[in-house]
Amino acid sequence: MDLHQLKTKSRMTTDGVNRSGNRAMLRAVGFLDEDFERPMIGVASLYSDITPCNAHLDRLNLKVREGIRAAGGVPQTYGAPTASDGIMMGHLGMRYSLVSREVIADSIEVVSGGMNHDGVVTIGSCDKNMPGCVMGMVRLDVPGVFVYGGSILPGVGPHGEPVDIVSPFEAVGQYQAGNMEEDMVHKIECEACPGAGACGGMYTANTMSSAIEALGLSLPYGASNPGVSAHKDRESYLAGKAVIRMAEMGITARDLITRESLENAVTLVIALGGSTNAVLHLMAIANEAGVDWSLEDFDRLGEITPCIADLKPSGRYVMFDVHRVGGTPAVMRALLDKGMLHEDCMTVTGKTIAENLAEVPSVYEREQDVIVPFEKPKSSKGHLAILKGNLAPEGAVAKLSGLEVKKITGPAKVFDCEEECAAAINHREIEKGDVVVIRGEGPDGGPGMREMLAVTAMLMGQGLGRDVGLITDGRFSGGTHGLVVGHVAPEAWVGGNIALVQNGDRITIDGDAKQLIVHVDDDELERRRGAWTRPELRVPRGVLAKFARTVTSASEGAVTS
């Protein structure tokens, strides 16, 4: 094919006498005459040394560029911001986490949209990088491939046990309970993250990388190739070539987002026991693609999809172990063989899901115990449950994997921010049977909808994980486990009933019945509503204020577009 025909966008920037000034600037960064006849491909690299998730992406960027050049394109690398959920956890910095998803999408749209790139490869690895990258690619509606930075290798604890990023958070809770010395907390802290790569369990990063692979927006094995491996280098090179092949075939990133591909993504997330954050992010991606998708779709698929992965936080293994037993395609092949995936969905390879998996052996064709048999699942139904009731008329999200107890009724202990709750846990004020309520942490109220791994990990460390319920209009980390419910909508800041709960009110969380109820009659709730006034924004200006003023409900994906 004539490469100039692939310049569907960039000819606006480079072609003709009138664009002489534009070309002059591009010559200054190395363009040759023949480069103006080639498609220009943006490479959005979220490299930074802020976090181990992204510390190696500069290397992957170079491999992507090689692939683009080899296939006949001209790469143009630019940066997009990243923030570290793990480092921002447990303090006010976490307000910026979900906001960063929107900022990343905006940044990719601004640069590749402004430069009229003919395609884009995005490289991200921390939790919000991935949906942000995909949202940006889908907005641009050009050929687009996502490259996941890959998972971190497991750490080795003081006694030879595997440890990961959740381990030091839970060690803090054990220390507070008097069950661990401070020097042991320090030893675990030093071994939890042994190098570059995203958090190892089936937390948000690996959840979203798996979802994106199932959507068809990354190459096969992209979700399970470790970050520090030749596998990941080769994948990055091939991703550069793949974006040119997409251009030749006239396939854009938006073309790949359909109801069927979203069903594939949710099915894989449920099968692997993925993070509740997948609910927010897949709804946001569907929104960008203009595909009708709702909370009810997650519940519908959860009714027919078992959880078959023994992965952290509720299981024993991490993503490196999935790689060890055949990778994400081996799991997808098992699901395809069961008729649980749509086989004709197109992918960035230019082939369908079924064609990509045709020569891939099922994970069950080898002896392993990371992915358990369909006949003996970890859970016969999906672990992600959408709860409704008078506390969450629009819905709330619970993660039920690994729970022995899925129902609790107890007195509310109400906190108006995460810090108040953390202090109460630290002072051992939370007792067995309590239902902890953390409100004012929603998309609008936070602002930013903070994750609550720090408080849930402290409860687990204190041995209260089975005996305490927790609800919030904020979010939970993919590393959270226990009887917890997030994304309560409407949130407190806009007058949701969670704003009206008082200490001592009895609350029921029922995962099996999918109910979230405060046992206060309607007349009393209305009386309390009459005394309630909407608070002012916590942050008067800047990106957090802009987010708060434009963000939708968590039940709609907490999007700003």
Disulfide bonds with the S-S distance in Angstrom:
none
